[in-house]
Amino acid sequence: MDSNPALCAAIANHITTSPQQRITFAQFMDLALYHPEYGYYSRDALKIGFKGGDFFTSPNLCTDFGELLAEQFFQMWEILGKPIPFSLVEMGAGQGLLALHILKYHQQHYPDFFTALEYIIVEKSPTLRQEQQQRLQDLPVRWCNLEDIPPNAIAGCFFSNELVDAFPVHQFTLETGELREIYVTTDNNQKETNAPCPMPDAQCPSFVEVTGEPSTPQLAEYLDLVEMDFSQTAYPDSYRSEINLAAGDWLSIVADRLQRGYVLTIDYGYPASRYYNPRRSQGTLQCYYHHRFHDNPYINIGRQDITAHVDFTALERWGEKCNLKNIGFIQQGLFLMALGLGERIAALSYQKQPLSELLQRRDALQQLIDPTGLGGFGVLVQSKGLNDREISQPLKGLTLPE
């Protein structure tokens, strides 16, 4: 096992100094990923997409993903009446590859839009921000915190790709039909152990799970929002899953900062009815380590990514409460095909390149639309402040080709 001993010690200290000597899983996940010195996104996230890394995202495959998104952003600008500036706010920009591909494409193909564009990156990780600034140093980009954007200041689009899945989640389980929250403690503080964390790292404290009353009434409010009733007999005892309260807090801030325009969210996930299917009895939590995934967050602490699928029903209904109108929800593969990916695949037949390069490019494009992989991601588009004429104009990415 490959945990960071300093991070394990920091988490253990946080546990022992907490009133009940336990923390919610959301607190554990937040420390594991975002601790300012030792968290995964503070130290190891630069490995994303590279040999020896933990996973890759769509921008790591090819420039096409960003270029097709750029086509959608250009249409959004036209629908809104070509405002100057048109603010494009990327939240969680990784290594800056997606921003690079979008901006270069706009610069080459839509110079008027490029001139009107204000590109803003919201990035929590200092390590990733430094990488982005180096990669994008010759392009007009500025960085800020989401909270620093004034209310109703943005005319344009807030967008993210694989951001919400990395928000810390609360975990819960069912005990005799009752909702119980899963907490994390150390074996020294163990009282009513629900499950010892398997294969603890030798250099780190052994973290264990215990259950207790929900830490906040917001968990029950969330389940009411997405209309899930776990008292049904279909749900077995020991059923467990996740609740992403942080996503609601994030979306409310985004909606408050958006004056008119769009929110575009790309991530892997399901509507609530599929997310909380009784047969998905162990939830959706996954850890990524060296391009392999597993479900044990208590090993490789600080060295692996921890994610949970996104409940798109919750995002839609939170959005409605924040004056965001649901424009459409579609799979990434269909979204990209509607934006022209099919034509790019067809054009490969007429390109004079070495066969190995053509096959490599075809494979990358196919991965973007593979329904069992990246192509199965969800794309949610919401809007705010649009008039009837603007709303009536369908977005190209949501218009399925015949």
C-alpha positions as CSV (number, residue, x, y, z in Angstrom):
1,M,0.0,0.0,0.0
2,D,1.2,3.5,-0.7
3,S,-0.5,6.0,1.6
4,N,1.1,9.3,2.6
5,P,2.0,8.9,6.3
6,A,1.8,12.7,6.9
7,L,-1.7,12.9,5.5
8,C,-2.8,9.8,7.5
9,A,-1.5,11.5,10.7
10,A,-3.3,14.7,9.8
11,I,-6.6,12.8,9.3
12,A,-6.1,10.8,12.5
13,N,-5.5,14.1,14.4
14,H,-8.6,15.6,12.9
15,I,-10.5,12.6,14.2
16,T,-9.1,12.5,17.7
17,T,-9.8,16.3,18.1
18,S,-13.4,16.0,16.9
19,P,-16.1,16.0,19.6
20,Q,-17.1,12.4,19.1
21,Q,-13.7,11.3,17.8
22,R,-15.1,10.5,14.4
23,I,-15.7,12.4,11.2
24,T,-18.1,12.0,8.3
25,F,-16.9,10.3,5.2
26,A,-17.3,13.6,3.4
27,Q,-14.7,15.1,5.8
28,F,-12.4,12.2,5.3
29,M,-12.7,12.4,1.5
30,D,-12.2,16.2,1.6
31,L,-8.9,15.7,3.5
32,A,-7.7,12.9,1.3
33,L,-8.2,14.9,-1.8
34,Y,-7.9,18.5,-0.9
35,H,-5.6,18.8,2.2
36,P,-3.5,21.9,1.3
37,E,-0.2,20.1,1.8
38,Y,-0.8,16.4,1.3
39,G,-4.1,15.9,-0.5
40,Y,-4.2,14.1,-3.8
41,Y,-5.1,17.2,-5.8
42,S,-2.3,19.1,-4.0
43,R,0.5,16.7,-4.8
44,D,-0.3,13.8,-7.3
45,A,-2.9,15.2,-9.7
46,L,-0.4,16.2,-12.3
47,K,-0.1,12.5,-13.2
48,I,-3.6,12.5,-14.8
49,G,-3.5,11.3,-18.3
50,F,0.1,10.3,-18.4
51,K,2.0,7.0,-18.2
52,G,2.1,6.0,-14.6
53,G,-0.9,8.2,-13.7
54,D,-4.2,7.2,-12.3
55,F,-6.8,7.9,-15.0
56,F,-7.3,10.0,-18.1
57,T,-10.1,12.4,-19.2
58,S,-11.5,13.3,-22.6
59,P,-9.1,16.2,-23.2
60,N,-6.1,13.7,-22.7
61,L,-7.2,11.7,-25.7
62,C,-7.2,14.3,-28.5
63,T,-8.0,18.0,-29.2
64,D,-11.4,17.1,-30.7
65,F,-13.3,17.1,-27.4
66,G,-12.4,20.7,-26.7
67,E,-12.8,21.8,-30.3
68,L,-16.4,20.4,-30.4
69,L,-17.2,22.1,-27.1
70,A,-15.8,25.3,-28.7
71,E,-18.4,25.0,-31.4
72,Q,-21.1,24.8,-28.8
73,F,-19.8,27.8,-26.9
74,F,-19.7,29.8,-30.2
75,Q,-23.4,29.0,-30.8
76,M,-24.2,30.1,-27.2
77,W,-22.5,33.4,-27.9
78,E,-24.6,33.9,-31.0
79,I,-27.9,33.0,-29.2
80,L,-27.2,35.5,-26.5
81,G,-26.7,38.3,-29.1
82,K,-22.9,38.2,-29.1
83,P,-22.3,40.0,-25.8
84,I,-18.9,41.5,-25.1
85,P,-17.4,40.1,-23.0
86,F,-18.8,36.6,-23.2
87,S,-17.4,34.9,-20.1
88,L,-16.4,31.3,-20.3
89,V,-15.8,30.0,-16.8
90,E,-14.1,26.6,-16.6
91,M,-14.4,25.1,-13.1
92,G,-11.7,22.5,-12.3
93,A,-9.5,22.8,-15.3
94,G,-7.1,19.9,-14.6
95,Q,-3.8,20.5,-16.4
96,G,-5.3,23.2,-18.7
97,L,-5.5,21.0,-21.8
98,L,-9.2,21.6,-22.4
99,A,-8.8,25.4,-22.1
100,L,-5.8,25.2,-24.5
101,H,-7.8,23.2,-27.1
102,I,-10.9,25.5,-26.8
103,L,-9.0,28.8,-27.0
104,K,-6.7,27.7,-29.9
105,Y,-9.8,26.6,-31.8
106,H,-11.6,29.8,-31.2
107,Q,-8.5,31.8,-32.1
108,Q,-8.1,30.0,-35.4
109,H,-11.8,29.6,-36.5
110,Y,-13.8,32.4,-34.8
111,P,-11.4,35.4,-34.3
112,D,-14.3,37.8,-33.5
113,F,-15.6,35.4,-30.8
114,F,-12.0,35.0,-29.5
115,T,-11.7,38.8,-29.2
116,A,-15.0,39.0,-27.3
117,L,-14.1,36.0,-25.0
118,E,-13.2,36.3,-21.3
119,Y,-11.8,33.0,-20.2
120,I,-11.8,32.4,-16.5
121,I,-10.5,29.3,-14.7
122,V,-11.7,28.4,-11.2
123,E,-9.1,26.0,-9.7
124,K,-8.8,24.9,-6.1
125,S,-5.5,23.0,-6.4
126,P,-2.4,25.3,-6.2
127,T,-0.4,22.6,-8.0
128,L,-2.8,22.4,-10.9
129,R,-3.2,26.1,-11.1
130,Q,0.5,26.5,-11.5
131,E,0.5,23.8,-14.3
132,Q,-2.4,25.6,-16.0
133,Q,-0.6,29.0,-15.9
134,Q,2.5,27.6,-17.4
135,R,0.6,25.8,-20.2
136,L,-1.7,28.8,-21.0
137,Q,0.8,31.7,-20.5
138,D,0.4,33.0,-24.0
139,L,-3.4,33.0,-24.0
140,P,-5.9,35.5,-22.4
141,V,-6.9,33.6,-19.3
142,R,-7.4,34.7,-15.7
143,W,-7.7,32.7,-12.5
144,C,-10.0,33.4,-9.5
145,N,-12.0,31.7,-6.8
146,L,-15.7,31.1,-7.5
147,E,-16.6,33.0,-4.4
148,D,-14.7,36.1,-5.7
149,I,-16.9,36.5,-8.7
150,P,-19.6,39.1,-7.9
151,P,-23.3,38.1,-8.0
152,N,-24.9,38.4,-11.4
153,A,-21.6,39.2,-13.0
154,I,-21.4,36.6,-15.7
155,A,-22.9,36.7,-19.1
156,G,-21.8,33.5,-20.8
157,C,-21.3,29.9,-19.6
158,F,-20.1,28.1,-16.5
159,F,-18.8,24.7,-17.5
160,S,-17.1,21.7,-16.0
161,N,-15.8,18.3,-17.1
162,E,-15.5,15.6,-14.4
163,L,-15.6,18.1,-11.5
164,V,-18.7,17.2,-9.5
165,D,-17.7,13.5,-9.2
166,A,-14.7,14.6,-7.1
167,F,-16.8,16.6,-4.5
168,P,-16.7,15.0,-1.1
169,V,-19.8,12.8,-0.5
170,H,-21.6,11.6,2.6
171,Q,-22.1,7.9,2.8
172,F,-25.1,6.2,4.4
173,T,-26.3,2.7,5.0
174,L,-29.6,1.1,6.0
175,E,-30.0,-0.7,9.3
176,T,-33.4,-2.3,9.9
177,G,-34.9,0.1,7.4
178,E,-33.4,3.2,9.1
179,L,-31.0,5.6,7.4
180,R,-27.7,5.7,9.2
181,E,-24.7,7.7,8.3
182,I,-21.2,6.2,7.9
183,Y,-18.4,7.8,9.9
184,V,-14.7,7.3,9.9
185,T,-12.6,6.9,13.1
186,T,-9.4,5.2,14.0
187,D,-9.1,1.7,15.5
188,N,-8.0,3.3,18.8
189,N,-11.4,5.1,19.0
190,Q,-13.4,2.2,17.7
191,K,-16.7,1.7,19.5
192,E,-19.4,0.1,17.4
193,T,-17.5,-1.0,14.4
194,N,-19.5,-1.3,11.2
195,A,-16.6,-2.4,9.0
196,P,-12.8,-2.4,9.5
197,C,-11.1,-0.8,6.5
198,P,-9.4,-3.7,4.7
199,M,-5.7,-3.9,4.1
200,P,-4.6,-0.7,6.0
201,D,-1.2,0.7,5.1
202,A,1.5,-0.4,7.6
203,Q,2.8,3.1,8.1
204,C,-0.6,4.7,8.7
205,P,-3.3,4.5,11.4
206,S,-5.9,2.0,10.8
207,F,-9.2,3.8,9.9
208,V,-12.5,2.0,10.6
209,E,-16.1,2.8,9.8
210,V,-18.8,3.3,12.4
211,T,-22.4,4.2,11.9
212,G,-24.5,6.8,13.7
213,E,-27.4,9.2,13.4
214,P,-27.2,11.5,10.3
215,S,-24.9,14.4,10.9
216,T,-27.3,16.9,9.3
217,P,-31.0,17.0,8.4
218,Q,-29.9,18.0,4.9
219,L,-29.4,14.3,4.1
220,A,-33.1,13.5,4.5
221,E,-34.0,16.8,2.7
222,Y,-31.9,15.6,-0.2
223,L,-33.7,12.3,-0.4
224,D,-37.0,14.1,-0.4
225,L,-35.8,16.4,-3.2
226,V,-35.0,13.4,-5.5
227,E,-38.1,11.5,-4.3
228,M,-36.2,8.5,-2.9
229,D,-37.9,6.4,-0.2
230,F,-35.6,3.8,1.4
231,S,-38.3,2.4,3.6
232,Q,-39.5,0.3,0.7
233,T,-38.9,-3.4,1.1
234,A,-36.9,-3.5,-2.1
235,Y,-33.9,-2.1,-0.3
236,P,-31.9,-4.7,1.6
237,D,-30.4,-4.2,5.0
238,S,-26.8,-3.0,4.7
239,Y,-27.6,-1.2,1.5
240,R,-25.2,1.7,1.2
241,S,-24.8,4.7,-1.1
242,E,-23.7,8.3,-1.3
243,I,-25.2,11.8,-1.0
244,N,-23.4,14.7,-2.6
245,L,-24.4,17.8,-0.6
246,A,-21.4,19.8,-1.8
247,A,-22.8,19.7,-5.4
248,G,-25.8,21.6,-4.2
249,D,-23.7,24.3,-2.5
250,W,-21.5,24.6,-5.6
251,L,-24.5,24.9,-8.0
252,S,-26.2,27.6,-5.8
253,I,-23.0,29.7,-6.0
254,V,-22.8,29.2,-9.7
255,A,-26.4,30.2,-10.2
256,D,-25.9,33.3,-8.1
257,R,-22.9,34.5,-10.1
258,L,-24.6,33.9,-13.5
259,Q,-26.6,36.8,-14.8
260,R,-27.6,35.3,-18.1
261,G,-26.3,32.3,-20.0
262,Y,-25.7,28.7,-19.4
263,V,-24.3,26.1,-17.0
264,L,-22.9,23.0,-18.8
265,T,-22.0,20.0,-16.6
266,I,-20.2,16.9,-18.0
267,D,-19.7,13.9,-15.7
268,Y,-20.4,10.3,-15.2
269,G,-23.6,9.5,-13.3
270,Y,-27.3,8.7,-13.5
271,P,-30.7,10.0,-12.8
272,A,-31.7,9.3,-9.1
273,S,-33.9,6.3,-10.0
274,R,-30.9,4.6,-11.5
275,Y,-28.4,5.9,-9.0
276,Y,-30.3,4.5,-6.0
277,N,-31.4,1.3,-7.7
278,P,-31.8,-1.4,-5.0
279,R,-29.4,-3.6,-7.0
280,R,-26.7,-1.0,-6.8
281,S,-26.4,-2.0,-3.1
282,Q,-22.8,-0.8,-2.5
283,G,-23.1,2.6,-4.0
284,T,-20.9,4.2,-6.7
285,L,-17.7,5.2,-4.8
286,Q,-14.6,4.3,-6.8
287,C,-10.8,4.9,-6.3
288,Y,-8.4,5.3,-9.1
289,Y,-4.7,4.3,-8.7
290,H,-2.3,3.8,-11.6
291,H,-5.1,3.4,-14.2
292,R,-6.9,0.7,-12.1
293,F,-10.0,1.2,-10.0
294,H,-11.2,-0.3,-6.8
295,D,-13.6,0.6,-4.0
296,N,-11.3,1.0,-0.9
297,P,-10.7,4.6,0.0
298,Y,-8.6,3.7,3.1
299,I,-5.5,2.6,1.2
300,N,-3.1,4.7,-1.0
301,I,-4.5,7.7,1.0
302,G,-3.3,10.9,-0.7
303,R,-2.0,8.9,-3.7
304,Q,-5.3,8.0,-5.3
305,D,-8.3,9.7,-6.6
306,I,-11.6,9.1,-4.9
307,T,-14.9,9.7,-6.8
308,A,-18.6,9.0,-6.7
309,H,-21.0,9.1,-9.6
310,V,-23.2,12.2,-10.0
311,D,-26.9,12.3,-9.3
312,F,-28.2,14.4,-12.2
313,T,-31.7,14.5,-10.9
314,A,-30.4,16.4,-7.8
315,L,-28.5,18.8,-10.0
316,E,-31.6,19.5,-12.1
317,R,-33.9,20.0,-9.0
318,W,-31.3,22.1,-7.1
319,G,-31.0,24.2,-10.3
320,E,-34.7,24.8,-10.4
321,K,-34.6,26.1,-6.8
322,C,-31.8,28.4,-7.9
323,N,-33.7,29.8,-10.9
324,L,-31.8,27.6,-13.4
325,K,-34.0,26.3,-16.2
326,N,-33.3,22.7,-17.4
327,I,-32.5,22.9,-21.1
328,G,-31.5,19.3,-21.8
329,F,-29.7,16.2,-20.6
330,I,-28.0,13.9,-23.1
331,Q,-25.1,11.3,-23.2
332,Q,-21.7,12.7,-24.1
333,G,-21.5,10.5,-27.2
334,L,-24.7,11.8,-28.7
335,F,-23.8,15.4,-27.7
336,L,-20.4,15.2,-29.5
337,M,-22.0,13.5,-32.6
338,A,-24.5,16.3,-32.8
339,L,-21.6,18.8,-32.7
340,G,-19.9,17.1,-35.7
341,L,-17.8,14.2,-34.3
342,G,-19.4,11.9,-36.9
343,E,-18.1,14.0,-39.8
344,R,-14.6,14.0,-38.2
345,I,-14.7,10.2,-38.1
346,A,-15.9,9.9,-41.7
347,A,-13.1,12.3,-42.8
348,L,-10.5,9.9,-41.7
349,S,-11.1,7.8,-44.8
350,Y,-9.9,10.7,-47.0
351,Q,-6.8,11.7,-45.0
352,K,-3.3,10.8,-46.2
353,Q,-1.5,9.9,-43.0
354,P,0.5,6.8,-42.0
355,L,-1.9,4.0,-41.1
356,S,-0.7,3.8,-37.5
357,E,-1.6,7.5,-37.0
358,L,-5.0,7.1,-38.6
359,L,-5.8,4.1,-36.4
360,Q,-4.7,5.9,-33.3
361,R,-6.8,8.9,-34.1
362,R,-9.8,6.8,-35.0
363,D,-9.4,4.9,-31.6
364,A,-9.3,8.3,-29.7
365,L,-12.5,9.5,-31.5
366,Q,-14.3,6.2,-30.8
367,Q,-13.4,6.4,-27.1
368,L,-15.1,9.8,-26.9
369,I,-18.4,8.2,-28.0
370,D,-18.1,4.7,-26.5
371,P,-21.4,4.3,-24.5
372,T,-19.6,2.0,-22.0
373,G,-16.9,4.6,-21.3
374,L,-16.6,8.3,-21.9
375,G,-19.5,8.4,-24.4
376,G,-21.8,7.3,-21.6
377,F,-21.1,10.3,-19.5
378,G,-24.0,12.7,-18.9
379,V,-24.2,16.2,-20.3
380,L,-26.6,18.5,-18.4
381,V,-27.3,22.0,-19.8
382,Q,-29.1,24.6,-17.6
383,S,-29.8,28.3,-18.3
384,K,-30.6,31.5,-16.5
385,G,-31.9,34.9,-17.7
386,L,-32.7,33.9,-21.3
387,N,-35.8,35.4,-22.9
388,D,-38.3,33.4,-24.8
389,R,-36.6,33.9,-28.2
390,E,-33.2,32.7,-26.8
391,I,-34.7,29.7,-25.1
392,S,-36.6,28.7,-28.2
393,Q,-33.3,28.3,-30.2
394,P,-32.1,24.7,-29.7
395,L,-28.5,24.1,-28.8
396,K,-26.7,22.2,-31.5
397,G,-25.3,19.7,-29.0
398,L,-28.7,18.7,-27.8
399,T,-30.2,18.4,-31.4
400,L,-29.8,14.8,-32.3
401,P,-28.8,14.2,-36.0
402,E,-31.2,12.2,-38.1
